[in-house]
């Protein structure tokens, strides 16, 4: 039981660190794009890219678990 709790804790910590990393990358991309485009358009582009990435990962996971 102790091992399972430790593994779940490590798994959740990994997810949190990955999400923070993606958030920093997204904000950095918006800041860079805001130099070239209006700020609202930069946020829109980065949001759409993250949405598409999430859809692809979700569908990949769903298809992998289905087989």
VOTIMAR-962789 format. One record per atom (N, C-alpha, C, O, CB): atom name; residue number from 1; x, y, z. Coordinates in Angstrom, 1 decimal. Glycine has a CB too. Example, Ala and Ser with C-alpha at 12.3 -4.5 7.8 and 13.67 -1.06 7.14 Angstrom:
N  1  13.2  -5.7  7.8
CA  1  12.3  -4.5  7.8
C  1  13.2  -3.3  7.8
O  1  14.2  -3.3  8.5
CB  1  11.3  -4.5  9.0
N  2  12.8  -2.2  7.1
CA  2  13.7  -1.1  7.1
C  2  12.9  0.0  7.9
O  2  13.4  1.1  8.0
CB  2  14.1  -0.6  5.7
% end
This chain:
N  1  0.8  -1.2  0.0
CA  1  0.0  0.0  0.0
C  1  0.9  1.3  0.0
O  1  0.6  2.2  -0.7
CB  1  -0.9  0.0  1.2
N  2  1.9  1.2  0.8
CA  2  2.8  2.3  0.9
C  2  3.5  2.6  -0.5
O  2  3.7  3.8  -0.8
CB  2  3.9  2.1  1.9
N  3  3.8  1.6  -1.2
CA  3  4.4  1.8  -2.5
C  3  3.5  2.4  -3.5
O  3  3.9  3.2  -4.3
CB  3  4.9  0.4  -3.1
N  4  2.2  2.0  -3.5
CA  4  1.2  2.5  -4.4
C  4  1.0  4.0  -4.1
O  4  0.9  4.8  -5.0
CB  4  -0.1  1.7  -4.2
N  5  0.9  4.4  -2.8
CA  5  0.7  5.8  -2.5
C  5  1.9  6.6  -3.0
O  5  1.8  7.7  -3.5
CB  5  0.6  5.9  -0.9
N  6  3.1  6.1  -2.8
CA  6  4.3  6.8  -3.3
C  6  4.3  6.9  -4.8
O  6  4.7  8.0  -5.3
CB  6  5.6  6.0  -2.8
N  7  3.9  5.9  -5.5
CA  7  3.9  6.0  -7.0
C  7  2.8  7.0  -7.4
O  7  3.0  7.7  -8.4
CB  7  3.6  4.6  -7.6
N  8  1.7  7.0  -6.8
CA  8  0.6  8.0  -7.1
C  8  1.1  9.4  -6.8
O  8  0.9  10.3  -7.6
CB  8  -0.7  7.7  -6.3
N  9  1.8  9.6  -5.7
CA  9  2.4  10.9  -5.4
C  9  3.4  11.3  -6.4
O  9  3.4  12.5  -6.9
CB  9  3.0  10.9  -4.1
N  10  4.3  10.4  -6.9
CA  10  5.2  10.8  -7.9
C  10  4.6  11.1  -9.2
O  10  5.0  12.0  -9.9
CB  10  6.2  9.6  -8.1
N  11  3.5  10.3  -9.5
CA  11  2.8  10.5  -10.8
C  11  2.1  11.9  -10.8
O  11  2.2  12.6  -11.8
CB  11  1.7  9.4  -11.0
N  12  1.5  12.2  -9.7
CA  12  0.8  13.5  -9.6
C  12  1.8  14.7  -9.6
O  12  1.6  15.7  -10.2
CB  12  0.0  13.6  -8.3
N  13  3.0  14.5  -9.0
CA  13  4.0  15.5  -9.0
C  13  4.5  15.7  -10.4
O  13  4.8  16.8  -10.8
CB  13  5.2  15.2  -8.0
N  14  4.7  14.6  -11.1
CA  14  5.1  14.7  -12.5
C  14  4.2  15.5  -13.4
O  14  4.5  16.3  -14.2
CB  14  5.4  13.3  -13.1
N  15  2.9  15.2  -13.2
CA  15  1.9  15.9  -13.9
C  15  1.9  17.4  -13.6
O  15  1.7  18.2  -14.5
CB  15  0.5  15.3  -13.7
N  16  2.0  17.7  -12.4
CA  16  2.0  19.2  -12.0
C  16  3.2  19.9  -12.6
O  16  3.1  21.0  -13.1
CB  16  2.0  19.3  -10.4
N  17  4.4  19.3  -12.5
CA  17  5.6  19.9  -13.1
C  17  5.4  20.0  -14.6
O  17  5.8  21.0  -15.2
CB  17  6.8  19.0  -12.7
N  18  4.9  19.0  -15.3
CA  18  4.7  19.1  -16.7
C  18  3.7  20.2  -17.1
O  18  3.9  20.9  -18.0
CB  18  4.2  17.7  -17.2
N  19  2.6  20.3  -16.3
CA  19  1.6  21.4  -16.6
C  19  2.2  22.8  -16.4
O  19  1.9  23.7  -17.1
CB  19  0.4  21.2  -15.7
N  20  3.0  22.9  -15.3
CA  20  3.7  24.2  -15.1
C  20  4.6  24.5  -16.2
O  20  4.7  25.7  -16.7
CB  20  4.4  24.2  -13.7
N  21  5.4  23.5  -16.7
CA  21  6.3  23.7  -17.8
C  21  5.5  24.1  -19.1
O  21  6.0  25.0  -19.8
CB  21  7.1  22.4  -18.1
N  22  4.4  23.5  -19.4
CA  22  3.6  23.8  -20.5
C  22  3.1  25.3  -20.4
O  22  3.0  26.0  -21.4
CB  22  2.5  22.8  -20.7
N  23  2.7  25.6  -19.2
CA  23  2.1  27.0  -19.0
C  23  3.2  28.0  -19.2
O  23  3.0  29.0  -19.9
CB  23  1.6  27.1  -17.5
N  24  4.4  27.8  -18.7
CA  24  5.5  28.7  -19.0
C  24  5.9  28.8  -20.4
O  24  6.1  29.9  -21.0
CB  24  6.8  28.3  -18.2
N  25  5.9  27.7  -21.1
CA  25  6.2  27.7  -22.6
C  25  5.1  28.4  -23.3
O  25  5.4  29.2  -24.3
CB  25  6.3  26.3  -23.1
N  26  3.8  28.3  -22.9
CA  26  2.7  28.9  -23.6
C  26  2.8  30.5  -23.4
O  26  2.6  31.2  -24.3
CB  26  1.4  28.4  -23.1
N  27  3.1  30.9  -22.2
CA  27  3.2  32.3  -21.9
C  27  4.4  32.9  -22.6
O  27  4.3  34.0  -23.2
CB  27  3.3  32.6  -20.4
N  28  5.5  32.2  -22.7
CA  28  6.7  32.6  -23.4
C  28  6.4  32.7  -24.9
O  28  6.8  33.7  -25.6
CB  28  7.8  31.7  -23.2
N  29  5.6  31.8  -25.5
CA  29  5.2  31.8  -26.9
C  29  4.3  33.0  -27.1
O  29  4.5  33.7  -28.2
CB  29  4.6  30.5  -27.3
N  30  3.4  33.3  -26.2
CA  30  2.5  34.5  -26.4
C  30  3.3  35.8  -26.3
O  30  3.1  36.7  -27.1
CB  30  1.4  34.5  -25.3
N  31  4.2  35.8  -25.4
CA  31  5.1  37.1  -25.3
C  31  5.9  37.3  -26.6
O  31  6.0  38.4  -27.0
CB  31  6.0  37.0  -24.1
N  32  6.4  36.2  -27.1
CA  32  7.2  36.3  -28.4
C  32  6.3  36.7  -29.5
O  32  6.6  37.6  -30.3
CB  32  7.9  35.0  -28.7
N  33  5.1  36.1  -29.6
CA  33  4.2  36.4  -30.7
C  33  3.6  37.8  -30.6
O  33  3.3  38.4  -31.6
CB  33  3.1  35.3  -30.8
N  34  3.5  38.3  -29.4
CA  34  2.9  39.6  -29.1
C  34  3.8  40.7  -29.7
O  34  3.3  41.8  -30.0
CB  34  2.7  39.8  -27.6
N  35  5.1  40.4  -29.9
CA  35  6.0  41.3  -30.6
C  35  5.6  41.5  -32.0
O  35  5.7  42.5  -32.6
CB  35  7.5  40.9  -30.4
N  36  5.1  40.4  -32.6
CA  36  4.8  40.3  -34.1
C  36  3.4  40.6  -34.4
O  36  3.0  41.1  -35.4
CB  36  5.3  39.0  -34.6
N  37  2.5  40.2  -33.5
CA  37  1.0  40.3  -33.7
C  37  0.4  41.0  -32.5
O  37  1.0  41.3  -31.5
CB  37  0.4  38.9  -33.8
N  38  -0.9  41.4  -32.7
CA  38  -1.6  41.9  -31.5
C  38  -1.7  40.9  -30.4
O  38  -1.7  39.7  -30.7
CB  38  -3.1  42.4  -31.9
N  39  -1.8  41.3  -29.2
CA  39  -1.8  40.4  -28.0
C  39  -2.9  39.4  -28.1
O  39  -2.7  38.2  -27.8
CB  39  -1.8  41.2  -26.7
N  40  -4.1  39.9  -28.4
CA  40  -5.3  39.0  -28.4
C  40  -5.1  37.8  -29.5
O  40  -5.5  36.7  -29.2
CB  40  -6.5  39.7  -28.8
N  41  -4.4  38.2  -30.6
CA  41  -4.2  37.2  -31.6
C  41  -3.2  36.1  -31.2
O  41  -3.3  35.0  -31.5
CB  41  -3.8  37.8  -32.9
N  42  -2.1  36.6  -30.5
CA  42  -1.1  35.7  -29.9
C  42  -1.7  34.7  -29.0
O  42  -1.4  33.5  -29.0
CB  42  0.0  36.5  -29.3
N  43  -2.6  35.2  -28.0
CA  43  -3.2  34.3  -27.1
C  43  -4.1  33.3  -27.8
O  43  -4.2  32.2  -27.4
CB  43  -4.1  35.2  -26.1
N  44  -4.8  33.8  -28.8
CA  44  -5.7  32.9  -29.6
C  44  -5.0  31.8  -30.3
O  44  -5.4  30.6  -30.3
CB  44  -6.5  33.7  -30.6
N  45  -3.9  32.2  -30.9
CA  45  -3.0  31.2  -31.6
C  45  -2.5  30.1  -30.7
O  45  -2.6  28.9  -30.9
CB  45  -1.9  31.9  -32.4
N  46  -1.9  30.6  -29.6
CA  46  -1.4  29.6  -28.6
C  46  -2.5  28.8  -28.0
O  46  -2.3  27.6  -27.7
CB  46  -0.6  30.4  -27.5
N  47  -3.6  29.4  -27.7
CA  47  -4.7  28.6  -27.2
C  47  -5.2  27.5  -28.1
O  47  -5.5  26.4  -27.7
CB  47  -5.9  29.5  -26.8
N  48  -5.3  27.8  -29.4
CA  48  -5.8  26.9  -30.4
C  48  -4.7  25.7  -30.5
O  48  -5.1  24.6  -30.6
CB  48  -6.0  27.5  -31.8
N  49  -3.5  26.1  -30.5
CA  49  -2.4  25.1  -30.6
C  49  -2.5  24.1  -29.4
O  49  -2.4  22.9  -29.5
CB  49  -1.0  25.7  -30.7
N  50  -2.6  24.7  -28.2
CA  50  -2.7  23.8  -27.0
C  50  -4.0  23.0  -27.0
O  50  -4.0  21.8  -26.6
CB  50  -2.7  24.7  -25.7
N  51  -5.1  23.5  -27.5
CA  51  -6.3  22.8  -27.6
C  51  -6.1  21.6  -28.6
O  51  -6.5  20.5  -28.3
CB  51  -7.5  23.7  -28.1
N  52  -5.5  21.8  -29.7
CA  52  -5.3  20.8  -30.7
C  52  -4.3  19.7  -30.1
O  52  -4.5  18.5  -30.3
CB  52  -4.7  21.3  -32.0
N  53  -3.3  20.1  -29.4
CA  53  -2.4  19.2  -28.8
C  53  -3.2  18.3  -27.7
O  53  -2.9  17.1  -27.7
CB  53  -1.3  19.9  -28.1
N  54  -4.0  18.9  -27.0
CA  54  -4.8  18.2  -26.0
C  54  -5.8  17.2  -26.7
O  54  -5.9  16.1  -26.2
CB  54  -5.6  19.1  -25.1
N  55  -6.4  17.6  -27.8
CA  55  -7.3  16.7  -28.5
C  55  -6.5  15.5  -29.1
O  55  -6.9  14.3  -29.0
CB  55  -8.0  17.4  -29.6
N  56  -5.3  15.8  -29.6
CA  56  -4.5  14.7  -30.2
C  56  -4.1  13.7  -29.1
O  56  -4.1  12.5  -29.3
CB  56  -3.3  15.3  -30.9
N  57  -3.6  14.2  -28.0
CA  57  -3.2  13.3  -26.9
C  57  -4.4  12.5  -26.3
O  57  -4.2  11.4  -26.0
CB  57  -2.6  14.2  -25.7
N  58  -5.5  13.2  -26.2
CA  58  -6.7  12.5  -25.7
C  58  -7.1  11.4  -26.7
O  58  -7.4  10.2  -26.2
CB  58  -7.9  13.4  -25.5
N  59  -7.2  11.7  -27.9
CA  59  -7.6  10.6  -28.9
C  59  -6.6  9.5  -29.0
O  59  -6.9  8.3  -29.1
CB  59  -7.7  11.3  -30.3
N  60  -5.3  9.8  -28.9
CA  60  -4.2  8.8  -28.9
C  60  -4.4  7.9  -27.7
O  60  -4.3  6.7  -27.9
CB  60  -2.8  9.5  -28.9
N  61  -4.6  8.5  -26.6
CA  61  -4.8  7.7  -25.4
C  61  -6.0  6.8  -25.5
O  61  -6.0  5.6  -25.1
CB  61  -4.9  8.6  -24.1
N  62  -7.1  7.4  -26.0
CA  62  -8.4  6.6  -26.1
C  62  -8.2  5.5  -27.1
O  62  -8.6  4.4  -26.8
CB  62  -9.5  7.6  -26.6
N  63  -7.5  5.7  -28.2
CA  63  -7.3  4.6  -29.1
C  63  -6.4  3.6  -28.6
O  63  -6.5  2.4  -28.9
CB  63  -6.8  5.2  -30.5
N  64  -5.4  3.9  -27.8
CA  64  -4.4  3.0  -27.3
C  64  -5.1  2.1  -26.2
O  64  -4.8  0.9  -26.1
CB  64  -3.2  3.7  -26.7
N  65  -6.0  2.7  -25.4
CA  65  -6.7  1.9  -24.4
C  65  -7.8  1.0  -25.0
O  65  -8.2  0.0  -24.5
CB  65  -7.3  2.8  -23.4
N  66  -8.3  1.4  -26.2
CA  66  -9.4  0.7  -26.9
C  66  -8.9  -0.7  -27.4
O  66  -9.6  -1.7  -27.3
CB  66  -10.0  1.5  -28.0
N  67  -7.7  -0.7  -27.9
CA  67  -7.1  -1.9  -28.5
C  67  -6.6  -2.9  -27.5
O  67  -6.1  -4.0  -27.8
CB  67  -6.0  -1.6  -29.4
% end
